[in-house]
Amino acid sequence: MNQQEFTRRVILKSMSGALALTAAGGFSFRSVGAEGPLKLWTIGVAKVGAKDWSAMSKQAGVKIAYNAKSARADEAIQKMVVGDGSKLYDALSDNGGGMEDALASQGAIVPLDVSRISNWKNIVPRYREGGSAVDTISHDGKIVAIPYISNADSLAYNYDKVGESLDSWGALFDSQFKGRAAMQNDFGPTLTNTAIYLKQSGKQDIVNPSDMTAMEVKGVCQFLIALKKKGQFRTFWDGFQNGVGLLASEEVLVSSCWEPIQIIAARKSKQDIRYGTMKEGHQVWNNVFMLSKGGKARGQEEAFYKLMNVYLSTWFGARTLKGLGFTPQMEGVNEYVSANPKDFDLAAKQEIAVRLKNKAARNAVKGNSWQNVFPKNMRDYQDWWAKVQAA
């Protein structure tokens, strides 16, 4: 099932609701001057500087109304394409691994004028024309999304207990860590990173770990099922706090996870929990912001561009890197940190420099594969992942 088919099915599934809206006159997106705050549908990590959105609002010079969303692709499509998303939200964030195409193709989001974002000139090269990630923010040759965080997900490990640096996904599958290994309970990153390992180590023939054939999916899942039945995995973790707790408590010594999990686990446990660079490669991803058709019709473009300018500022980049370890989407972060010693002491400056160096190393690994929200054989992914969970 490809992206178009997946989108079509989600739309058809909710068509009754859409018909009801049509019968009631539908939504009105009358073009008027902006009224009220910029209504965001996004995730909590999209902010820095304060526990609430006050610092972001101050930097942008706009009022912000935050509405929490999940990371489910089907929910975003249903809400924005056939639901009331454009009526409720001026802008939303989601994964730039197919969502920008799905939403733009249905007219739920609108093309952007990046000339209205002064910090666009500082965006990292991979988003510029001809760059490796330009397709994650564009549709039909037009920019439809602004990246604000990204990463190359890797392996966290307890160096104090392991006693050595780890540079291979093979550690997750090594019998010396039997019962002390964990992976994410999500077929996207878990199957992709496992496929990267199997491909690069020559254990299975896989063409594209981000978009596998039915037989490739089967092979990857059978590999995981066999290990799971032998007790290799302590668990498949769900949610941020679960991931942190497993590492901080020493319940697991090696875990595939998001970098913020490793950072918080290390702070919480005061142990030397590290985030490695895997020689086979990593799943690379970004999260992007998009302007809804309703937001444009309500005159919220100017507010949207002001906020996007903050997301592409070194003020935001330095803070999201220091706080949660997300990769900044602009150049000049080290220079900004050096110029603001009151906000970043020597220890923070050194920590940021090391993180940027490690991120550059992970992003340079040949075997990296970009996140794909809509693999062509989606049904096979879902069916075989259910078998992994049930094993």
C-alpha positions as CSV (number, residue, x, y, z in Angstrom):
1,M,0.0,0.0,0.0
2,N,1.7,3.2,-1.2
3,Q,1.3,6.8,0.1
4,Q,-1.5,7.7,-2.2
5,E,-3.5,4.5,-1.4
6,F,-2.9,5.0,2.3
7,T,-4.1,8.6,2.1
8,R,-7.1,7.5,0.1
9,R,-8.1,4.9,2.6
10,V,-7.9,7.3,5.5
11,I,-10.0,9.8,3.6
12,L,-12.6,7.2,2.7
13,K,-12.7,5.9,6.2
14,S,-13.7,9.3,7.4
15,M,-15.9,10.3,4.5
16,S,-19.1,10.1,6.4
17,G,-17.8,12.9,8.6
18,A,-16.8,14.9,5.6
19,L,-20.3,14.5,4.0
20,A,-21.9,15.6,7.2
21,L,-19.8,18.8,7.1
22,T,-20.8,19.3,3.5
23,A,-24.5,18.9,4.4
24,A,-24.0,21.5,7.1
25,G,-22.4,24.0,4.7
26,G,-18.8,22.9,5.3
27,F,-16.1,25.1,6.7
28,S,-15.7,28.7,5.8
29,F,-12.2,30.0,5.2
30,R,-13.1,33.6,4.5
31,S,-9.9,35.6,3.9
32,V,-9.7,38.2,6.6
33,G,-7.0,40.0,8.6
34,A,-5.4,37.8,11.3
35,E,-7.4,37.6,14.5
36,G,-6.3,36.0,17.7
37,P,-3.1,33.9,18.4
38,L,-1.3,31.6,16.0
39,K,-2.9,28.3,16.7
40,L,-0.4,25.5,16.6
41,W,-1.0,21.7,16.5
42,T,2.4,20.3,17.5
43,I,4.4,18.5,20.1
44,G,5.9,19.8,23.4
45,V,9.5,19.6,22.3
46,A,8.9,22.2,19.7
47,K,9.5,24.9,22.3
48,V,12.6,26.1,24.2
49,G,13.4,28.8,26.7
50,A,10.6,28.2,29.1
51,K,8.3,25.4,30.3
52,D,5.4,27.1,28.4
53,W,5.4,28.9,25.1
54,S,6.2,32.4,26.5
55,A,9.8,32.5,25.4
56,M,9.0,31.4,21.9
57,S,6.2,33.9,21.7
58,K,8.5,36.7,22.9
59,Q,11.2,35.8,20.3
60,A,8.7,35.7,17.5
61,G,6.6,38.7,18.6
62,V,3.4,36.8,18.1
63,K,0.8,35.2,20.4
64,I,0.8,31.4,20.4
65,A,-2.0,29.0,21.3
66,Y,-0.6,25.4,21.7
67,N,-2.6,22.3,21.0
68,A,-0.9,18.9,21.6
69,K,-0.8,16.3,18.9
70,S,0.5,12.7,18.6
71,A,3.0,11.4,16.0
72,R,0.4,9.3,14.2
73,A,0.4,9.9,10.5
74,D,-3.1,8.6,10.0
75,E,-4.4,11.0,12.7
76,A,-2.8,14.0,11.0
77,I,-4.2,13.1,7.6
78,Q,-7.7,12.4,8.9
79,K,-7.8,15.6,11.0
80,M,-6.4,17.9,8.3
81,V,-7.9,16.5,5.1
82,V,-11.4,15.3,6.1
83,G,-11.7,16.6,9.6
84,D,-11.8,20.0,11.2
85,G,-8.0,20.6,11.4
86,S,-7.9,23.6,9.1
87,K,-10.7,25.2,11.0
88,L,-9.0,24.6,14.3
89,Y,-5.3,25.1,13.6
90,D,-3.2,27.7,11.7
91,A,-0.1,25.5,11.5
92,L,1.0,22.0,12.4
93,S,4.2,20.0,12.7
94,D,4.8,16.4,11.6
95,N,7.5,14.2,10.1
96,G,9.1,15.3,6.9
97,G,9.2,11.8,5.6
98,G,6.1,11.7,3.5
99,M,3.6,13.8,5.5
100,E,4.4,17.0,3.6
101,D,3.5,15.2,0.3
102,A,0.4,13.6,1.7
103,L,-1.0,16.9,3.1
104,A,0.1,19.1,0.2
105,S,-1.4,16.7,-2.4
106,Q,-4.8,17.0,-0.7
107,G,-4.6,20.8,-0.3
108,A,-4.5,20.7,3.4
109,I,-1.3,22.8,3.6
110,V,-0.1,25.6,1.3
111,P,3.1,26.5,-0.5
112,L,5.4,28.9,1.4
113,D,7.3,32.0,0.5
114,V,10.7,31.5,2.1
115,S,11.8,35.0,1.1
116,R,9.6,36.2,4.1
117,I,11.9,34.2,6.5
118,S,15.1,36.2,6.9
119,N,16.9,33.3,8.7
120,W,16.3,31.0,5.7
121,K,19.7,32.1,4.4
122,N,21.3,30.2,7.3
123,I,19.5,26.9,6.8
124,V,21.9,23.9,6.6
125,P,22.9,23.0,3.1
126,R,21.0,19.7,2.8
127,Y,17.7,21.7,2.5
128,R,19.0,24.0,-0.3
129,E,18.4,23.3,-4.0
130,G,19.9,20.0,-4.9
131,G,20.4,19.0,-1.2
132,S,19.8,15.5,0.1
133,A,16.8,16.5,2.2
134,V,15.0,19.1,0.0
135,D,12.4,16.6,-0.8
136,T,11.3,16.3,2.8
137,I,10.1,19.9,2.8
138,S,8.8,20.3,-0.7
139,H,6.0,19.0,-2.9
140,D,5.9,19.3,-6.7
141,G,8.9,21.6,-6.6
142,K,7.4,24.0,-4.1
143,I,8.5,24.5,-0.5
144,V,5.6,23.5,1.8
145,A,7.4,23.0,5.1
146,I,10.1,24.4,7.4
147,P,12.3,22.0,9.3
148,Y,12.9,22.8,13.0
149,I,14.5,19.7,14.5
150,S,16.2,16.6,13.0
151,N,18.4,13.7,14.1
152,A,20.0,10.4,13.1
153,D,18.6,8.0,15.7
154,S,21.2,5.7,17.2
155,L,22.1,3.3,20.1
156,A,22.3,4.4,23.7
157,Y,24.5,2.3,26.0
158,N,25.7,2.3,29.6
159,Y,29.4,2.8,29.2
160,D,30.0,2.3,33.0
161,K,28.6,-1.2,32.7
162,V,29.6,-2.1,29.1
163,G,33.1,-1.0,29.6
164,E,33.8,0.0,26.0
165,S,32.5,2.2,23.2
166,L,29.9,0.6,20.9
167,D,29.7,1.4,17.2
168,S,27.5,-1.3,15.8
169,W,23.8,-2.2,15.9
170,G,25.1,-5.7,16.4
171,A,25.3,-5.0,20.1
172,L,21.5,-5.1,20.3
173,F,21.6,-8.7,19.0
174,D,24.7,-9.9,20.8
175,S,24.1,-12.7,23.3
176,Q,26.3,-10.9,25.9
177,F,23.4,-8.5,26.3
178,K,20.7,-11.1,26.4
179,G,17.8,-9.8,28.4
180,R,19.4,-6.4,28.8
181,A,18.6,-5.0,25.3
182,A,15.6,-2.9,24.2
183,M,14.2,-1.5,21.0
184,Q,11.4,0.9,20.3
185,N,7.9,-0.4,20.0
186,D,7.4,1.2,16.6
187,F,7.9,-0.6,13.3
188,G,9.2,2.5,11.5
189,P,12.5,3.1,13.2
190,T,12.9,-0.4,14.6
191,L,12.5,-2.2,11.2
192,T,14.6,0.5,9.4
193,N,17.5,0.4,11.8
194,T,17.5,-3.4,11.9
195,A,17.4,-3.5,8.1
196,I,20.3,-1.1,7.9
197,Y,22.3,-3.5,10.1
198,L,21.3,-6.6,8.2
199,K,22.1,-4.9,4.9
200,Q,25.4,-3.4,5.8
201,S,26.6,-6.5,7.6
202,G,25.8,-8.7,4.6
203,K,23.4,-10.8,6.6
204,Q,20.4,-10.1,4.3
205,D,20.0,-8.7,0.8
206,I,18.0,-5.4,1.2
207,V,18.0,-2.7,-1.4
208,N,16.4,0.2,0.5
209,P,15.9,-0.1,4.3
210,S,13.4,2.8,4.3
211,D,11.2,1.2,1.7
212,M,11.5,-2.6,1.8
213,T,9.8,-5.2,-0.4
214,A,7.4,-7.7,1.2
215,M,10.1,-10.4,1.3
216,E,12.6,-8.0,2.8
217,V,10.1,-7.0,5.6
218,K,9.5,-10.7,6.2
219,G,13.2,-11.4,6.6
220,V,13.8,-8.5,9.0
221,C,10.9,-9.5,11.2
222,Q,11.8,-13.1,11.2
223,F,15.3,-12.1,12.4
224,L,13.7,-10.1,15.3
225,I,11.2,-12.8,16.1
226,A,13.9,-15.5,16.5
227,L,15.9,-13.3,18.8
228,K,12.8,-12.3,20.8
229,K,11.9,-16.0,21.4
230,K,15.4,-16.5,22.7
231,G,14.9,-13.8,25.3
232,Q,17.3,-11.3,23.7
233,F,15.1,-8.3,24.4
234,R,14.1,-7.1,27.8
235,T,11.3,-5.2,26.2
236,F,10.2,-3.0,23.3
237,W,9.8,0.4,24.9
238,D,6.8,2.7,24.5
239,G,7.0,6.5,25.2
240,F,9.7,8.8,26.3
241,Q,9.6,8.1,30.1
242,N,9.6,4.4,29.6
243,G,12.7,4.7,27.4
244,V,14.5,6.9,30.0
245,G,13.5,4.6,32.9
246,L,14.9,1.5,31.3
247,L,18.3,3.0,30.8
248,A,18.5,5.0,34.1
249,S,17.5,2.0,36.2
250,E,20.1,-0.2,34.5
251,E,17.3,-2.6,33.5
252,V,18.8,-2.4,30.0
253,L,22.3,-1.7,29.0
254,V,21.8,-1.1,25.3
255,S,18.8,0.5,23.7
256,S,17.9,1.9,20.3
257,C,16.3,5.3,21.2
258,W,15.9,9.0,20.5
259,E,18.9,11.1,21.6
260,P,16.8,13.0,24.2
261,I,16.2,9.7,26.0
262,Q,19.9,9.1,26.4
263,I,20.5,12.7,27.6
264,I,17.8,12.6,30.2
265,A,18.7,9.1,31.3
266,A,22.3,10.1,31.8
267,R,21.3,13.2,33.8
268,K,18.8,11.3,35.9
269,S,21.1,8.4,36.8
270,K,24.4,10.3,36.9
271,Q,25.9,7.4,34.9
272,D,28.0,7.5,31.7
273,I,25.3,6.7,29.3
274,R,26.5,7.4,25.8
275,Y,25.0,7.8,22.3
276,G,27.0,6.1,19.7
277,T,27.7,6.4,16.0
278,M,26.8,3.2,14.3
279,K,29.1,2.1,11.5
280,E,26.2,0.5,9.5
281,G,24.1,3.7,9.5
282,H,21.0,5.2,11.1
283,Q,17.5,6.2,10.4
284,V,17.6,10.0,9.7
285,W,14.6,12.1,10.2
286,N,13.3,15.6,10.6
287,N,10.2,17.3,12.0
288,V,8.7,20.2,10.0
289,F,6.1,23.0,10.4
290,M,3.4,23.6,7.8
291,L,0.9,26.4,7.2
292,S,-2.7,25.1,6.9
293,K,-5.0,26.4,4.2
294,G,-7.3,27.7,7.0
295,G,-4.4,29.5,8.6
296,K,-3.6,31.3,5.4
297,A,-7.3,32.2,4.8
298,R,-7.5,33.6,8.3
299,G,-4.5,35.9,7.6
300,Q,-2.0,34.1,9.8
301,E,0.8,34.0,7.3
302,E,2.8,36.9,8.8
303,A,2.6,35.3,12.3
304,F,3.6,32.0,10.9
305,Y,6.7,33.4,9.1
306,K,7.8,35.2,12.2
307,L,7.7,32.0,14.2
308,M,9.5,30.1,11.5
309,N,12.2,32.7,11.6
310,V,12.7,31.8,15.3
311,Y,12.9,28.1,14.4
312,L,15.7,28.9,12.0
313,S,17.5,31.1,14.4
314,T,20.7,30.2,16.3
315,W,18.8,31.2,19.5
316,F,16.5,28.2,19.0
317,G,19.1,25.9,17.5
318,A,21.5,26.3,20.5
319,R,18.8,25.7,23.0
320,T,17.2,22.7,21.4
321,L,20.6,21.2,21.0
322,K,21.6,21.9,24.7
323,G,18.3,20.9,26.2
324,L,17.3,17.8,24.3
325,G,20.0,17.1,21.8
326,F,18.1,17.7,18.6
327,T,20.1,18.8,15.6
328,P,19.8,22.5,14.7
329,Q,18.6,23.3,11.2
330,M,20.8,26.3,10.8
331,E,24.5,27.1,10.6
332,G,26.3,29.3,13.2
333,V,25.3,27.6,16.5
334,N,28.9,27.3,17.9
335,E,29.5,31.0,17.1
336,Y,26.2,32.0,18.8
337,V,27.1,30.0,21.9
338,S,30.5,31.7,22.0
339,A,29.0,35.1,21.7
340,N,26.5,34.4,24.6
341,P,28.6,33.2,27.6
342,K,25.9,34.3,30.1
343,D,23.5,31.8,28.6
344,F,26.1,29.1,27.9
345,D,29.0,28.5,30.3
346,L,32.2,26.8,29.4
347,A,30.8,23.3,30.2
348,A,27.7,24.0,28.0
349,K,29.9,25.4,25.2
350,Q,32.1,22.2,25.2
351,E,29.1,19.9,25.4
352,I,27.4,21.6,22.4
353,A,30.6,21.5,20.4
354,V,30.9,17.7,21.1
355,R,27.3,17.0,20.2
356,L,27.6,18.9,16.9
357,K,30.7,16.9,16.1
358,N,29.0,13.6,16.9
359,K,26.0,14.5,14.8
360,A,28.1,15.4,11.9
361,A,29.8,12.0,12.2
362,R,26.4,10.2,12.3
363,N,25.0,12.1,9.4
364,A,28.1,11.2,7.3
365,V,27.7,7.4,7.7
366,K,27.2,5.9,4.2
367,G,24.4,3.5,5.3
368,N,22.0,6.1,6.6
369,S,18.4,5.9,5.4
370,W,15.8,8.6,5.6
371,Q,12.6,8.1,7.5
372,N,9.7,7.0,5.4
373,V,6.2,7.4,6.8
374,F,4.6,5.7,3.8
375,P,6.6,2.7,2.6
376,K,5.1,1.1,-0.5
377,N,4.3,-2.1,1.2
378,M,2.7,-0.6,4.3
379,R,0.4,-3.6,4.9
380,D,3.3,-6.0,5.0
381,Y,5.0,-3.7,7.6
382,Q,1.9,-3.6,9.7
383,D,1.2,-7.4,9.5
384,W,4.7,-8.5,10.2
385,W,5.2,-6.1,13.0
386,A,2.1,-7.5,14.7
387,K,3.8,-10.9,14.5
388,V,6.9,-9.5,16.1
389,Q,4.8,-8.0,18.9
390,A,3.0,-11.3,19.4
391,A,6.1,-13.5,19.4
